[in-house]
Amino acid sequence: MKLIQFGAGNIGRSFLGQLFAKAGWDVAFVDVNATVVGLLNEKKAYTVVIKREGRSDERRLVGPVRAVDGRDAAAVAAEIADADLVATSVGKGAFPKILPVIARGLVERQKRTPSKPLDIIIAENARGADAFFRETLARELGPEYPLGALVGLVETSIGKMVPIMRAEDLAVDPLQVFAEEYEELILDGRGFRSSVPAVAGLHPVDEIEAYVDRKLFVHNLGHASAAYLGFLANPKVVYLPQALQLEGVEKGARAAMMEGCAALAEAYPHAYNTRELEAHVEDLILRFRNTALGDTIHRVGRDLYRKLDREDRMAGAMRLCSRQGKLFEAIAAAYRAAIEFAAPDENGKLFPDDERFRAEERPKGLGHILRNISHLDPSDTVDERVIASLENS
């Protein structure tokens, strides 16, 4: 069995690659980083270092694996043509680059095995990613290609936390990746055209939208809230567990998550209940406190243009609460803290877009940010409640 894994980054290696290699699959990574591709082909394996609170690290050797240069479209298409499964973990910005190559592989595949479907696991934590994939592939393949019959688009909810690798750790081993011990990949059981692979850690669900939103409006929301509130409380704080120890930070992050839970329980009553969501919050807080992981508030909070957008963790959560008639005072407090966020990386540098945000957007004030960065529409009843709550508090 062969998996073609687009993206040999932290999630691709620590999560998808590890799960399928452990199950005995032939794992071939597709990446444009020539150094990573070369090293994977040279060593045929890499190390995932599991970081646990209060316990020694566990080093897991993952292999055998191999890699294909993503710039060699013909080679990638040939791999897709006889693959059993494709997965992507590349980030939303790379979708337009990989989808034409996937389409080329699907055409080649149809020539060889005309009726054999291929499932694509979209491990991206991006709402509506399956629709974007479907529309783009339909455009690339044309109306005569039976996309619905031959291609399964499988959305996921990615809960695994992986920190930024420090330069000093990469100097020891450029392929090693640190990660928490979390092995559950929630995915859309309805999205498969073939059967769900018999791989430990895969957890198919029927209502994937509920779990995508839970990840965004509980996990991502709480994570980011802790980073933003922590920076506001002490701009010198570096690590997320340190931030949670500051006065009011854990309380504020938990309150934001609970507001998200209240709205989610109302929106998806058949997927989970309030008690299950509350238990999920407590588990997440425990995982956020993992000092061994070395996760920084810079990583968790950076990229404000994306994280403040209307469908993302902050504005999206408030809109969900507004739509369901729930309070969002704690989320609003974290949103306001996000506007002040300026945590640097290990080299003392801001994320480039965050530096631009501070220079160009923050001076224009809250109203500008709500309307032009979070793209909230005052004429929309749901959005208007969010705008009014923030501007009048």
Summary of the structure (lengths in Angstrom):
residues: 393
radius of gyration: 21.2
end to end distance: 56.7
largest distance: 62.7
contacts: 1377
relative contact order: 0.10
helix: 53%
strand: 14%
